[in-house]
Amino acid sequence: MKLRTRIFSIILILCTVLGAVLYARSGQSIFEEHALFNGGRNTVRVWYTDDALTPYLQSKAVAYSETMSKVRIEPVLVSGIEYLEAINKASLKNSNYPDLFIITNDSLEKAYLAGLALEIDNTGNFLKEETFPKAAIDCVTYNGRYIGYPFYFETSSLVYNKTYLENMAKEQLEMQKELESLPDQNPDATEALEEDAGEGEEAAVEGEEAAEEEAEEAISEEAVEETVSDAIPNTISGILSFAQDYTAPEQVEAVFKWDVTDIFYNYFFVGNYMNVGGDAGDDVSQIDIYNTDTISCMKIYQQLNQFFAIDSESVDYDSVVQDFIDGKIVFTVATTDILRRIEEAKAKGECDFEFGVADMPGLTGDFKTRTMSVTECIVVNGYSEHPYEANAFAKYLCKDNSGDIYKMSGKLAAHYNVNYSDPNLDTFVDVYADSVPMPKTIETSNLWMELEIAFTKIWNGEDCNSTLKQVSENIMKQVTGKEYTEETIPDPNDDVITAGLKEERD
């Protein structure tokens, strides 16, 4: 081989090695799509399982790619069956696996332990409570690390027929005006009439006409809104009181009805007093299911069956929502999807009512409530060759304040400051902020099934104390890996609980 050729070969090898070293120091993988192969753009794949997200993700992918010319976002709709397993297999085979994937917060521990969830880039304190509700931050926290981005959420709250409450408010205000127009109810009017008494019959007639005109004045919208706001019960026992005094329209079949068979609409009864995994739901040393307060709350729940006769064998969420839209129910407990269903019914001309969302009421003055929430999270795949680009796009989605996520998919973003232009949606965000995220520990994964069965049993009359004790023992057996027996707690005083309900009704 000629000397010139040998020297050229050595130089070429040195350049290749130097290029590899510089590439490695840049933080990029040598396997990344390169300008030579992909027009200078790195592809970031996003896997998701809910087709409702498709319009939104596609829209944001295009917008982001136009801004970040070196990144191509590829949303991929996949089956939700064995979702994590599919991600793991694709990642191991290096076969079109996702750089990002969307998953519920209760599956984060499993994803992290499988190596599928990287700790996120929290540069600049991205996950701060000024931007994200505490529930959102808690739901992505695992052993002190943030292993996902809170994307959108679901929770439940009290929803009411605003039209019924407005009609009731107008009737009350009209009656109040009529009473105030009577001489013996209005000292000023009485005094005026007495002064005019000696001035002849003509003055008296003028006074009566003025009183009638005043009574007939239109009731202001502000007064109606204020009366409606005051009428919304802030406790469940307050709903009982409302039901006693309310003269319902003919089509109303129930003042208050909800799905008593689904834990998502029942958990608020015990949510403030049941602890499963601590705030972040990741600590199996913090489990407190069976205690005096949870027993008391379940006794209140059971007593409601006397006032709201709901058949657990025939009720379901869809039928409750439909009855509510049809005007057969005044109050219900529902998730955010009910608002979209109301919009669809109105568009079809099948609903003439207005509705509102309120904070979840307490049980009584002594017992508070907290709803359950589940948050869909954006996770950076531990096998991704583009972690920087993946984190950047996840942050882009979680900073979107346009409200497009609801307009295009019917989802509510898990961060503040989104422009929904609807106070009902803002109320759901406020309720979510104080909600209890589903725990992410694998050992407690079947808690919801256990609780759902327990709630149904208690609603139908089984003993609250022993039923909750059994739930706790079953969960603790899974956590400890051995038989577990709770020490029996004395029953709370039924008279005190009953008095709490009766006192607020009176």
DRENZAKE-561491 format. One record per residue (C-alpha): y, z, x. Coordinates in steps of 0.001 Angstrom, whole numbers, padded with zeros to 6 digits, always signed. Layout:
BEGIN
YZX/...
END
This chain:
BEGIN
+000000+000000+000000/+003414-000930+001343/+005696+001901+002382/+008348+000849-000142/+005813+000994-002979/+004576+004419-001924/+008122+005785-001735/+008913+004359-005193/+005757+005957-006636/+006665+009343-005198/+010203+009091-006598/+008819+008154-010044/+006470+011153-010051/+009272+013506-009007/+011504+012160-011791/+008732+012657-014324/+008129+016256-013224/+011857+017010-013158/+012242+015557-016655/+009406+017705-017968/+010948+020846-016450/+014369+020121-017943/+012774+019348-021316/+010882+022639-021255/+014041+024583-020392/+015848+022974-023313/+013563+024878-025689/+012089+021740-027237/+008418+020894-027381/+007212+017848-025452/+005448+016890-028677/+008646+016585-030734/+009526+013295-032355/+011798+011597-029901/+014493+009001-030122/+012007+006408-028911/+009610+007107-031763/+011774+008352-034664/+015162+006788-034316/+016478+009909-032556/+015709+012236-035474/+013418+015262-035647/+011510+015589-038916/+011445+019016-040578/+008832+019173-043345/+009300+021612-046217/+006253+022441-048344/+006657+023805-051866/+004485+024121-054971/+006917+024128-057931/+007804+020629-059095/+010948+021975-060781/+012445+022238-057288/+011935+018554-056495/+015364+017204-057600/+017210+020030-055867/+015310+019863-052576/+015533+016092-052401/+019262+016203-053073/+019895+018841-050418/+017605+017089-047931/+019671+013917-048198/+022974+015792-047980/+021841+017781-044945/+020434+014753-043135/+023738+012957-043615/+025539+015868-042002/+022968+016530-039271/+022222+013031-038042/+019522+014158-035616/+017432+015911-038293/+015400+014402-041107/+014328+016767-043907/+011113+015873-045720/+010313+017940-048861/+006590+017802-049690/+005203+018947-053058/+001682+020357-052626/-000881+022166-054736/-000459+025899-055155/-004225+026442-055009/-005161+028187-051748/-001650+027421-050556/-001592+029574-047430/-005038+028371-046436/-003853+024769-046726/-000835+025525-044539/-003043+027196-041962/-005547+024329-041839/-002842+021677-041539/-001096+023659-038798/-004277+024103-036753/-005176+020430-037065/-001586+019382-036231/-001733+017142-039317/+001607+016770-041123/+001915+020527-041375/+005124+022146-042682/+007875+023483-040470/+009128+025417-043493/+007296+026530-046613/+008335+028357-049777/+006242+031334-050828/+006558+034502-052942/+007578+037661-051114/+004343+039488-051953/+002438+037013-049739/+004620+037483-046657/+002412+040047-044941/-000594+037762-045222/+001423+034843-043847/+002783+036897-040962/-000595+038307-039944/-002012+034762-039971/+000682+033647-037533/+002347+031467-040144/+005635+033341-040444/+008113+033544-037591/+010796+036191-037435/+013901+034431-038698/+017097+033712-036790/+019417+036492-037949/+022214+035487-035596/+025570+036737-036811/+023864+039200-039155/+023033+036413-041596/+021100+038725-043938/+023914+041138-044705/+024353+043041-047973/+027749+041442-048595/+025916+038137-048999/+022433+039110-050168/+021412+041778-052726/+019485+044698-051304/+016379+043579-053200/+016555+040200-051457/+016799+041748-048003/+014058+044276-048729/+011680+041602-049960/+011717+039702-046629/+011549+042821-044464/+008240+043604-042789/+007830+046405-040231/+011532+046239-039448/+011562+042464-038987/+012947+039729-041218/+010159+037210-041681/+011658+034931-044322/+014853+033830-046040/+015402+034947-049681/+015683+031681-051620/+015534+032279-055384/+014297+035029-057674/+012862+035982-061033/+013409+039247-062857/+013768+040496-066425/+016486+042177-068456/+017656+042865-071994/+018662+039744-073942/+020347+039980-077339/+021399+037769-080237/+025161+037706-079749/+025812+035992-083087/+024218+038872-084999/+026208+041452-083063/+029454+039519-083544/+028876+039277-087297/+028165+042991-087416/+031308+043687-085371/+033482+041598-087717/+032129+043432-090756/+032865+046783-089130/+036388+045761-088119/+037159+044363-091578/+035933+047556-093204/+038017+049592-090776/+041141+047576-091663/+040510+048032-095363/+040215+051793-094907/+043362+051922-092804/+045249+049998-095495/+044568+052684-098106/+047476+055144-098547/+045382+058268-098082/+043900+056830-094868/+047222+055662-093426/+049875+058453-093177/+052581+055981-092218/+051891+053808-095240/+051880+056919-097481/+055211+058082-096124/+056716+054645-096591/+055530+054502-100187/+056927+057979-100912/+060301+056987-099525/+060310+053838-101620/+059164+055572-104789/+062672+056277-105950/+063908+052800-105218/+062163+051233-108094/+059072+049301-108967/+060119+046204-106970/+059981+048041-103642/+056549+049440-104490/+055220+045976-105192/+056605+044726-101872/+054885+047600-100065/+051545+046792-101677/+051861+043130-100764/+052674+044021-097170/+049618+046276-097002/+047418+043514-098347/+048782+041015-095811/+048131+043454-092990/+044532+043968-094135/+043965+040252-094287/+045223+039546-090774/+042671+037767-088603/+040579+040010-086391/+041191+039234-082731/+038414+037906-080513/+039144+040693-078027/+038471+043322-080702/+035197+041629-081658/+034068+041400-078023/+034917+045028-077421/+032994+046104-080519/+029976+044006-079491/+030058+045504-076007/+030094+049011-077475/+027224+048122-079817/+024823+047044-077043/+022515+050042-076521/+022375+051448-072999/+019058+053194-073625/+015855+052320-075425/+016384+055322-077669/+019793+053782-078429/+017976+050699-079688/+016046+052968-082036/+019338+054336-083317/+020703+050820-083724/+017623+049804-085706/+018109+052704-088123/+021719+051799-088915/+021595+048005-088709/+021593+045916-091882/+019586+042945-090613/+019892+039376-091921/+017001+038222-094058/+015314+036174-091302/+015128+039099-088853/+011577+040382-088525/+012112+042876-085688/+015154+044522-084121/+013376+044875-080763/+010265+043057-079618/+008872+042158-076204/+005566+041205-074580/+003833+044550-074186/+000858+042918-072444/+002693+041545-069373/+003599+043951-066566/+006661+041886-065678/+008266+042900-068987/+006919+046459-068948/+007424+047619-065372/+010991+048781-066002/+009570+051794-067853/+008198+053273-064601/+010087+051253-061982/+012555+054004-061109/+009846+056577-060426/+006880+054637-059023/+006850+054014-055266/+004521+051396-053807/+005190+050729-050152/+008760+052017-049893/+011902+049915-050326/+010442+046969-048410/+007006+047283-050026/+005341+047161-046599/+004348+050782-045920/+001015+051947-047370/+001841+055530-046369/+004446+055523-049155/+002523+055268-052404/+003370+057445-055380/+002026+056093-058658/+000859+059232-060404/+003616+061810-060883/+005265+063829-063640/+008066+061291-064170/+005776+058266-064501/+003629+060179-066980/+006732+061104-069002/+007957+057507-069015/+004583+056257-070198/+004600+058828-072994/+007959+057434-074125/+006500+053935-073921/+003552+054979-076061/+005776+056595-078690/+007688+053336-079135/+004585+051912-080799/+005446+054114-083771/+008818+052397-084178/+008119+048851-083006/+004697+047885-084293/+003772+045187-081762/+000154+044011-081767/-000958+043799-078136/-003806+041469-079076/-001601+038799-080642/+001720+039039-078799/+002580+036885-075795/+005797+035987-073990/+006103+032432-075286/+005796+033478-078925/+008330+036283-078440/+010842+033894-076870/+010368+031373-079667/+010853+034037-082349/+013964+035214-080536/+015416+031685-080394/+014600+031276-084100/+016669+034361-084952/+013732+036586-085894/+014480+039184-083197/+017750+040916-082251/+016807+042328-078814/+014084+041368-076371/+013136+041672-072699/+013001+038303-070983/+013165+036569-067628/+015819+034064-066543/+013855+031123-067951/+014873+032104-071483/+018398+030784-070922/+017158+027297-070094/+014846+027364-073109/+017787+028325-075326/+019812+025417-073909/+016969+023004-074653/+016609+024297-078230/+020341+023877-078831/+020265+020335-077431/+017559+019502-079975/+019537+021081-082808/+016902+023795-083220/+019114+026793-082488/+022506+027808-083912/+022802+031223-082292/+024684+032496-079257/+022943+034914-076920/+023892+037384-074236/+022267+039206-071317/+022842+042911-070676/+021775+045313-067972/+018332+046743-068531/+018867+049898-070630/+017572+053287-069577/+014818+054994-071537/+016775+058092-072567/+019699+059979-071083/+017219+061671-068732/+015043+058736-067659/+016368+055636-065934/+014786+052211-065536/+014377+049549-062827/+012960+046100-063344/+010470+044290-061146/+011441+041163-059247/+009660+038452-057313/+011540+036388-054748/+010577+032970-053475/+011203+032935-049739/+011683+030172-047180/+009400+030820-044215/+009529+029242-040751/+005995+028250-039776/+004784+029960-036617/+003294+026620-035528/+006512+024651-035998/+007700+022579-033047/+011211+022601-034507/+011990+026280-035158/+015706+025859-034424/+016100+022991-036877/+013885+024758-039443/+015989+027935-039323/+019169+025908-039629/+018035+024114-042789/+016767+027360-044351/+020191+028909-043777/+021822+025828-045265/+019868+026303-048512/+020582+030035-048594/+024327+029457-048243/+024556+026950-051078/+027076+028380-053548/+027431+025246-055669/+025124+026389-058480/+023110+023163-058088/+019905+025158-057743/+020219+026248-061381/+021566+022931-062671/+018749+020944-061053/+015811+023356-061134/+016608+026260-063448/+016340+028740-060559/+018767+031502-059610/+019647+031813-055928/+018820+035092-054202/+022322+035449-052763/+025758+036310-054099/+028836+034164-054743/+027066+031268-056470/+029223+029414-058977/+027094+029420-062148/+030025+029404-064591/+027920+031567-066902/+028309+035374-067111/+024730+035688-068405/+023405+034308-065126/+025698+036623-063190/+024232+039564-065132/+020723+038566-064091/+021914+038542-060461/+023275+042082-060890/+019979+043243-062412/+018060+041606-059553/+020194+043460-056999/+018820+046807-058224/+015285+045593-058933/+012001+046628-057339/+010551+043771-055243/+006834+043191-055555/+005211+044928-052561/+003765+042729-049843/+000928+044957-048586/-002476+043324-048923/-004115+046625-049912/-002026+046860-053089/-002318+043219-054132/-004147+044001-057391/-001800+046804-058467/-000215+044573-061101/-003525+043815-062744/-004367+047540-062751/-000982+048420-064270/-001152+045669-066859/-004491+047007-068099/-003134+050566-068057/-000023+049671-070075/-002120+047966-072736/-004452+050969-072983/-001550+053402-073267/+000246+051258-075853/-002909+051356-077948/-003133+055137-077782/-005166+056122-074710/-004156+059196-072720/-001185+058522-070417/-002065+061150-067829/-005661+060175-067177/-004925+056452-067336/-002223+056625-064650/-004416+058933-062573/-007169+056301-062619/-004756+053566-061504/-003571+055673-058582/-007113+056523-057514/-008160+052856-057599/-005210+051795-055428/-005615+054662-052983/-009291+053802-052631/-008282+050315-051483/-005677+051736-049099/-007911+054383-047519/-011196+052494-047729/-012985+055446-049323/-013276+057285-052613/-010062+059022-053555/-009396+061724-056146/-005949+062732-057334/-005247+066335-058224/-004602+066420-061960/-000945+066929-062877/-000184+069066-065956/+001058+067014-068898/+004838+067003-069397/+006012+068748-072549/+005713+066262-075409/+008313+068171-077428/+010916+067677-074675/+010214+063935-074518/+010322+063575-078294/+013535+065583-078393/+015056+063199-075837/+014357+060241-078088/+015472+062063-081235/+018655+063472-079715/+020057+060046-078869/+019065+058636-082270/+020930+061483-083966/
END
